[in-house]
C-alpha cells in the first residue's frame, strides 16, 4: 500500500483499517494511544494471529523493521458491546480482568512509510506488526495511571531504555474509555478476552536480526522475545 494515497481524514483511515482487518482475520485486540494529554487518541484493531506468547522468536521475512516498544496492556473479562450511551470510566474498569506487559513490534504494509502522512499510518494499523504477551496479573485500578511506572528494556543484556513515567498519555484509563466508545461508534465494541495495549513507555527502538529483547515493568514479571 502506498502512503501517497489521498488520505486526508481519520474517517477514511478507519474505513481502510476495517477493510484491511477483514482480509487479515479475527480481532485479537486493540491498540490505543495519544501523542500527549489533551490530544485526540487514535486506535487500531489487532489481528489475533499476531498476538504471540512471551519468549516468542520472531524470525523470517515478515520482520524487517523490527521496531520494538515496551507497553502495558489490559485483557478484558467482559464484553463492552456497541450501545448509544457512552461508557463511563467505572464501567470500563469493571470490564478489565488482567494487566500484562507487552512488546509491540512495529512493521508496515506501506511502501514508503518514512514519508507517510499521519492518516496513512493510521490506515496501516498504526504500523502494527505483532504483540508479544507477558504474564498477566489480576487488574487493579492503580494500573490506569502510568505516571510513576518504571520500565527497563534490554537488547542482548544491554540496557537500551530506562524510563519512569514517560508514557505520552499516562492516564491510560482515559484512553481505554475513549476506545470503548470509539469501538461502539464503529459498530464493533470490545470483547472479553481481547487485549488492549496502550502505547509505548519507552519510545521505539530498532532491533537487529538476532537480538534478544527483555522488558521489565516494575511490579510485573519480565518479558522476553527474540529476532
C-alpha positions as CSV (number, residue, x, y, z in Angstrom):
1,X,0.0,0.0,0.0
2,X,1.4,3.4,-0.9
3,X,1.4,6.2,1.7
4,X,0.8,8.6,-1.2
5,X,-2.9,7.6,-1.3
6,X,-5.1,10.7,-0.8
7,X,-5.8,10.1,2.9
8,X,-6.8,13.4,4.5
9,X,-9.0,12.4,7.4
10,X,-9.3,9.8,10.1
11,X,-12.7,8.6,8.9
12,X,-11.2,7.3,5.7
13,X,-8.2,5.8,7.6
14,X,-10.5,3.9,9.9
15,X,-12.5,2.6,7.0
16,X,-9.3,1.3,5.4
17,X,-8.4,-0.3,8.8
18,X,-11.7,-2.2,8.8
19,X,-11.2,-3.4,5.2
20,X,-7.6,-4.4,6.0
21,X,-8.7,-6.4,9.0
22,X,-11.4,-8.2,7.0
23,X,-8.5,-9.6,5.0
24,X,-6.2,-10.3,8.0
25,X,-8.8,-12.2,10.1
26,X,-10.2,-12.2,13.7
27,X,-9.7,-9.2,16.0
28,X,-7.5,-10.4,18.9
29,X,-7.1,-7.0,20.5
30,X,-6.7,-3.3,20.0
31,X,-4.0,-0.6,20.3
32,X,-4.8,2.9,21.5
33,X,-2.7,5.9,22.2
34,X,-2.3,9.7,22.1
35,X,0.7,11.8,21.4
36,X,0.0,13.9,24.5
37,X,-2.7,14.5,27.2
38,X,-5.5,16.6,25.6
39,X,-4.8,15.3,22.1
40,X,-7.4,13.1,20.4
41,X,-6.4,9.4,20.7
42,X,-6.1,7.0,17.8
43,X,-6.7,3.3,17.7
44,X,-6.3,0.2,15.5
45,X,-7.6,-3.3,15.7
46,X,-5.0,-6.1,16.0
47,X,-5.2,-9.4,14.1
48,X,-5.4,-12.3,16.5
49,X,-2.7,-14.3,14.7
50,X,-0.2,-11.5,15.5
51,X,-0.6,-12.0,19.3
52,X,2.1,-14.4,20.5
53,X,3.3,-15.6,23.9
54,X,6.3,-14.4,25.8
55,X,9.6,-15.9,24.6
56,X,8.5,-15.9,21.0
57,X,11.1,-16.0,18.3
58,X,10.1,-13.6,15.5
59,X,12.1,-14.7,12.5
60,X,11.5,-14.6,8.8
61,X,10.8,-12.2,6.0
62,X,7.7,-10.7,7.8
63,X,10.1,-9.0,10.4
64,X,12.1,-6.4,8.6
65,X,11.7,-3.2,10.6
66,X,11.8,-4.8,14.0
67,X,10.7,-1.6,15.8
68,X,10.3,-2.5,19.4
69,X,8.2,-0.8,22.1
70,X,7.6,-1.7,25.7
71,X,3.9,-1.2,26.6
72,X,1.3,-2.1,29.2
73,X,-1.8,-3.9,28.1
74,X,-5.2,-4.9,29.6
75,X,-7.2,-8.1,29.0
76,X,-10.9,-7.7,29.1
77,X,-13.0,-10.1,31.2
78,X,-16.4,-9.0,29.9
79,X,-17.8,-7.5,26.7
80,X,-18.3,-3.8,26.1
81,X,-20.7,-4.0,23.2
82,X,-21.9,-1.2,21.0
83,X,-24.6,1.0,22.6
84,X,-25.9,4.5,22.4
85,X,-24.9,5.7,25.8
86,X,-21.2,6.4,26.4
87,X,-19.3,4.1,28.6
88,X,-18.0,5.5,31.9
89,X,-14.6,5.0,33.4
90,X,-16.1,2.8,36.2
91,X,-17.8,0.6,33.6
92,X,-14.6,0.2,31.5
93,X,-12.5,-0.5,34.6
94,X,-15.1,-3.1,35.7
95,X,-14.7,-5.0,32.4
96,X,-10.9,-5.4,32.8
97,X,-9.7,-8.8,34.1
98,X,-5.9,-8.5,34.0
99,X,-2.9,-6.3,33.2
100,X,0.2,-7.5,31.4
101,X,3.4,-6.3,29.9
102,X,3.7,-6.5,26.2
103,X,6.3,-5.9,23.5
104,X,4.7,-4.3,20.4
105,X,6.7,-4.9,17.2
106,X,6.2,-2.3,14.5
107,X,6.1,-3.3,10.9
108,X,4.3,-1.7,7.9
109,X,2.4,-2.5,4.8
110,X,3.4,0.9,3.3
111,X,5.9,1.1,0.5
112,X,7.3,4.5,1.7
113,X,6.4,4.6,5.4
114,X,9.0,7.2,6.4
115,X,7.2,9.8,4.2
116,X,3.7,8.6,5.2
117,X,1.1,11.1,6.4
118,X,-0.5,10.5,9.9
119,X,-3.7,9.3,8.2
120,X,-1.7,6.8,6.1
121,X,0.0,5.4,9.2
122,X,-3.4,5.2,10.9
123,X,-4.8,3.3,8.0
124,X,-1.8,0.9,8.3
125,X,-3.0,-0.2,11.7
126,X,-0.6,2.3,13.2
127,X,2.3,0.2,11.9
128,X,1.4,-2.8,14.0
129,X,3.3,-6.0,13.2
130,X,2.8,-8.1,16.3
131,X,2.3,-8.2,20.0
132,X,4.3,-10.4,22.4
133,X,2.2,-11.1,25.5
134,X,3.7,-11.2,29.0
135,X,2.4,-12.9,32.2
136,X,-0.9,-11.3,33.3
137,X,-1.8,-10.4,36.9
138,X,-5.2,-9.5,38.2
139,X,-6.2,-6.0,37.4
140,X,-6.0,-3.2,39.9
141,X,-7.1,0.4,39.2
142,X,-3.7,1.8,40.1
143,X,-2.5,0.5,36.7
144,X,-4.8,3.0,34.9
145,X,-2.2,5.8,35.7
146,X,1.3,5.2,34.5
147,X,2.8,8.5,35.8
148,X,5.2,6.6,38.1
149,X,5.6,3.4,36.1
150,X,9.2,2.2,35.7
151,X,10.2,0.3,32.6
152,X,13.6,-1.1,31.5
153,X,14.3,-2.6,28.1
154,X,17.4,-4.7,27.3
155,X,18.8,-5.7,23.9
156,X,21.2,-8.6,24.5
157,X,21.5,-7.8,28.2
158,X,22.4,-4.2,27.4
159,X,20.0,-1.5,28.8
160,X,18.7,0.5,25.8
161,X,15.8,2.3,27.6
162,X,15.1,3.0,31.3
163,X,12.1,5.2,31.9
164,X,9.9,6.3,34.8
165,X,6.5,7.8,33.9
166,X,7.5,8.7,30.3
167,X,4.3,7.4,28.7
168,X,3.0,10.1,26.3
169,X,-0.5,9.8,27.9
170,X,0.0,8.5,31.4
171,X,-3.8,8.4,32.1
172,X,-4.3,5.2,30.2
173,X,-7.7,4.8,31.8
174,X,-9.0,7.7,29.7
175,X,-7.6,6.1,26.6
176,X,-9.5,2.9,27.4
177,X,-12.7,4.8,27.9
178,X,-12.2,6.6,24.6
179,X,-11.6,3.3,22.9
180,X,-14.7,1.6,24.3
181,X,-16.8,4.5,22.9
182,X,-14.9,4.7,19.6
183,X,-15.3,0.9,19.2
184,X,-19.0,1.3,19.9
185,X,-19.3,4.1,17.3
186,X,-17.7,1.8,14.7
187,X,-20.2,-0.9,15.4
188,X,-17.6,-3.3,16.8
189,X,-17.3,-3.0,20.5
190,X,-14.7,-4.7,22.7
191,X,-14.9,-8.4,23.5
192,X,-13.9,-10.5,26.5
193,X,-10.5,-12.0,26.0
194,X,-9.3,-9.2,23.8
195,X,-6.0,-7.5,24.8
196,X,-5.8,-3.7,24.6
197,X,-2.3,-2.2,24.5
198,X,-2.0,1.5,25.5
199,X,1.1,2.9,23.8
200,X,4.8,3.0,24.4
201,X,6.5,3.6,27.7
202,X,10.0,3.6,26.1
203,X,9.7,5.0,22.6
204,X,10.6,2.8,19.6
205,X,13.9,1.2,19.3
206,X,15.0,-0.9,16.3
207,X,16.4,-4.4,16.9
208,X,18.9,-6.1,14.6
209,X,18.3,-9.6,13.4
210,X,19.4,-12.0,16.2
211,X,18.7,-9.6,19.0
212,X,17.3,-10.9,22.3
213,X,14.9,-8.4,23.9
214,X,13.9,-8.3,27.6
215,X,11.4,-5.9,29.1
216,X,10.9,-5.3,32.8
217,X,7.9,-3.4,34.0
218,X,8.1,-2.8,37.8
219,X,5.6,-5.0,39.5
220,X,5.3,-7.4,36.7
221,X,7.2,-10.5,35.5
222,X,10.0,-9.9,32.9
223,X,9.0,-10.5,29.3
224,X,11.3,-11.8,26.5
225,X,11.3,-12.1,22.7
226,X,14.0,-12.6,20.1
227,X,14.5,-11.9,16.4
